[in-house]
């Protein structure tokens, strides 16, 4: 599982059409460069690769007033939208992914209907509980980690991770069920993207050759 694919598709989709630097700027605005592999090189590579795969449509537009080569604006295709929603549903459900993958999915969950998000998160809890049961077939938490020597700390960490993950997910389910946030079909959702030319207070200011394209 890779967060960068969902992040880039989601950022382009929110704009309708966006050039690479806009996508990079949005992801840095969300802090994705800190909690995922969304570094400039990865972002521009993902844009080009997904355009080749038919998930994005690349439009060459006139160069900027500063000169240079034509810029490329990307637009999500029907196939790209299908991939986006497939990844979003998978990442909200899977209990064994890296934190950056779940974080990316949380950032776009309002693109789904409330009822579906609740179902996906409940499935996530069931997956966590099933995984915990498989761990405790070989490890009894009540007896403490010492029963397996220092290796028991690994099992102890897994059990605590499962418990905290399930608890957090149940809390999110309760908040959503109580009406938190605006989901698809309910009105205008919160959109955390920057307008063209809007200053990004969280930009890294690190230049990359792809910024001009």
C-alpha positions, 0 to 999 in steps of 0.5 A: 500500500502506498499513500502517494497514489491516493494523495496525488489522485485526491489532490488533483480531483479536488482541483478539477485540473492542477499542475504539479506544483499545485499538487505539491503545494497542497500536500505540503499544506496538509503536512504530507511531506512530514508523515508520508513519502510525498516528497517532490520527486515522488509527487512528480513521478506519480503524476507522470506515471499515473498519466501513462497509466490512464488515471490522469489526463495531462494537458500542456498549457502555455508557459508562465509569464516568466518563460520556460517550457509549457506547464502541464495540468493534470485532470483525473480520468474516469479510470482514475476516479475509480482507482481513487475510490477503490484505494480510499475504501481499501485504506479505510478498511485495512487494519494492517497498513502503515499510518501514512496510508490511513492518514491519507484516507482520513483526509479524503473520507468525506468524499464518501457517503456517511453510511458507507464510511461507517460500514468501512470503519466497522469492518476495520474494527472487525479486522483488528479484533480478528487479528488480535485474536490470532495473536493471543492464540500464542500469547496471553496478555494477562500473563505479561510479556515475560512469559516469552522472554524479551520477545514477549514485548513484541507480542505485547506491542502488537496487542496494545496496538490492536487495542488502541487502534480499535478504541480510536476507530470506535471513537471516530465511528461514534463521532461520525454517527453523531453527525460530525463532518460533512460527507458526500451528498450532505452539502459543501464539505470542508476542502483544504486546498490552496487557491492559485497564488495563495501563500502556503505557510507550511511550504518547504521552500525546497526547489525541485526541477519539476516545479516549473512543469 
